[in-house]
Every structure is written in C-alpha cells, then in structure tokens.
Amino acid sequence: MPITFQCPACYAMLKVPDDTVGKQAKCPRCGQIVTISAGAPAAPSSDMGAAVPPPIGGEPPRPQEPTSVNPYAPPQAQTSYLAPIDRGTIEPQIISFSETFNVTWRLFFDNIGPFLGMGALLFGLTFVGNMFVNFISLFFAAAGDDEAMIFLGIIVLIFSVLMAAVSMWLQGGMLRYSVELAKGMRPNFGRIFLPVNQFLGYFAVVILLSLIVTAGFILLILPGIILMLMLFCAPAVYLDGKAGVIESFSVSRTITRGNRLTIFGLVLVNTILAFLATVLTCGLAGILAPAFFSLLTAVIYTRSAGLFASARPPMVQMPPPSWMPGPSPGLR
C-alpha cells in the first residue's frame, strides 16, 4: 500500500511505494535528497475509512541501508498541496488584489535577508556612483577651464549611462530571482546577476516598453496607463524564458486581460506605501522599495500566468506512524 510523507525542504506531500521506507530519494519538486519515512499510509479509494494494520510483531519498520544515492525515485504521480514549479504552459488566471498583496508581503518578509542584500547592493552602487560624479565635478570646477568643463560633461555622461546600465542589470536580476521565488523554487543570491545575453534581451524589452508607454502618455494620459498595465508583465515573461523579446508583449497582453484594474490598484498602493515608508524612516525604507516592487511584479506575473506556487505552504502536522499507539480514550 503506498505511503505518503512530507519533504522536509519544500513541504511537498509525496507518495511512494510502501517497500521504500528507509531509502533515499530525490524530491521531484525541490531536488532535496530525503530519507523516506513511514508517514501517513494512503487510504484505499474503495474504503476511505479502512484502518491500516500495524506492522507484524508491533515493531516499527527498521530503516534499511541505502544501496545508492537515489535507489528509489518518487513516482511521477505524487500528491502535493503545492502547485508544480512550472507546468511549462501559461494558463491565464484572474487574480485577487488582497491575496496577491498578502502573498507578496509574506514572501518578502520570509526572504528578507536576500532582498535586503539586493536593496543594499543597488543603493550602494548608486551612492558610490553619485559620490564619484560629485568628486570629478569639484575637481574640474576648481580648474576653471572651459575645455575641462566640456571634458567633464563627457565623462559624466558616459559614467551616467554606465551606471544606468548596471542598475538595470541588477533590477533585472532581482526580477528573475523574484519570479523563481514566486514559482516555488529556492534561488540562490547569485541569480540576481544576469548573463550578458539575457541582460541584452531584458534591456531591449524594457526600452521598448518605455517607448510604448511614453508614446501613450504623450498622446493622452489614459492610453499610457492602459498600455503600461497591458504590457506590465513583459519583462517578467522574458526573464522567465516563456517568450522572446517581441513575443513577451503579446503574452503580457494575454495574461493581464481581466487583471488590469487589479494591477493598477496594486501598483498604486505599492507606490503610496513605499513613499510613506521612505518618509517615515528618513529614506531607509527606500533601500527595500525596489526589491519589494520586483517581488510584487513577479507575484502578479506568476499568478496571472497560472505558474504560481504557494508562498507559504500550510503547516501540516505529520500524523504518527501506524505502529504508534494513540492517546488513551480517558485523556483529554
């Protein structure tokens, strides 16, 4: 009779054959090597109330020594209360304002360490860049030479473009990290550093998105807002590998249909809260604001695309093994 047990790494409920107790297996969800324990035996479908008899002799099953690193793999049709990490296909969903924001909030504070590191890295880079520009400006200003001032302008322009590119590179990395986190993966901090080819594609998506939205705002404010909401998920779609540079806009238009008013509300509330938090903390909250917005974007994308995994799996108390005696009826 199959047994079910909980992966200690990602909390997924897995179903395995009953003769694999004590063996080691790789969780198909997170890749963690775990020892199969005698969890809750799966009740047969014909008799849901059937009791599972204890092992012969009343002794608990003794773990067997594994013969290899992964002698048994969990079957493909495992049971889990978590959504798959990536079903490979986008299935548009209608999202909820409260649920999306609450999930983002929980995910953010459950992973506050990496997000604080990302925010500090981005803030530190900007701070150092501004200090360098100010130092160079004071140096050339002291010279008082027109040619020196022209040279200063060229240096500042080149350096500003370089700093903007690096900042966009880190922001793209934060978004990729957030998308993987929202899909139920366990990305490491190094995922925020995009490879060159992926950054170039992300750069193209962001530039095209900026030009389209700016054109909409030039025509009228309302078309600009609609275009921004329609194409809001395009950078996340590209970084998730679901489409190319141009196709990502079409995918974003599809998955945001029916969710654009909700996305507008989420972005508006995020902007207001970020402003208030930054003012009340004298600018300290500004370090975390970009990371939180990246995560909010990732949760909106993964939920709208049907790729979302539970941000915080429900705490499931594993039942005692079948051989363990239950509490006495007289005790409460």
Steps between C-alpha positions, in 0.01 A plus 500: 500500500651838408608732777518878504761710671600866506816634343684689780641754253197621300220337704356323196296188577645209302358153433739206476473119505480346845821297453718812474496597870851589612626552148624832363328681216520833323194720544372574147395847612810648663770240428576439868629150586275377783458177691159347445316472830196299594261793486128474446403190300269591215151370557358283220244670280242224555492545877609841622436405861698178497752479780861418418626202701825540690809312384533138594634461853411855595854623428562813298655445157876510513672725247705313247842612391481680166679319222552815296448872516154474350386136477133592485347801334151616602240412238400760247145524633591624845247685709574848623311799630750725323459598138769367262801725460441543130246312292669634188186666366340829590140476618360854553325549833298778662689629804376646827628831637511397866641154440770623263614776735488278810700227328759756385525635853553155652750395235696821547540470876561126483800583278591838647873417513559458125272793416681722748828400338365584154372837613825582676701401192291720272504790747874468559571500129292814449659671800855426387418615147359831621801557725734438207311745275504766773873454557581528131278809469674676787841412356427644155310796644812599693694508173266766359583406140232486227662202332516323836128562554419352158713200581321476835163495325610212276633300795185556704280398205694179436509412866129571544412271209724228644343534845150486350590181314642336814195607700269350237710183504452461876129582478458232234681255725271587790199436279636163384570400861149610602333307218680180596412555865133558419494179295606302806868461417786566738729736304837593639620857527716464190187487284480879514802522268364459148717353223584744223269351236201496733572855615510625142157348434363642826650839410321489164167411665530783754597757236214399269257502793617848603464635146150354457375629834659842445332526161169418666549770763591753229177429316284502812554393858237225490650310201836507673354347817317233300813410305705486821251260661462293184876446460584500871615137508712506183840522678406215736374289208832543321716430807294188571588370155138475385543720193750704303537876500203577272283204601520597867275800432234279346514257794474789746197636317333159526563426867413852619159493333244522778770590755598850392287686752638276775857562382434874501377482858798293611752735338324806643490358853864393473602850389312666787636262763855528367481881513360505854750243624791690346388828658435348842836321508697795364580315181602163646195320362604616155766229506232230502247669271647378166527141628141501625372634168694231313340233716155655454552494123610137517198395706264684263661327202509149646143520628367650176682234297392209722860422597476597863593271789382556856707774662482336839391134500243418765647352813401136485560299813622158396286224658677246722608174340241226488688295760492780759213454749246780513408698814298330767124564463491627858758774437410840358 
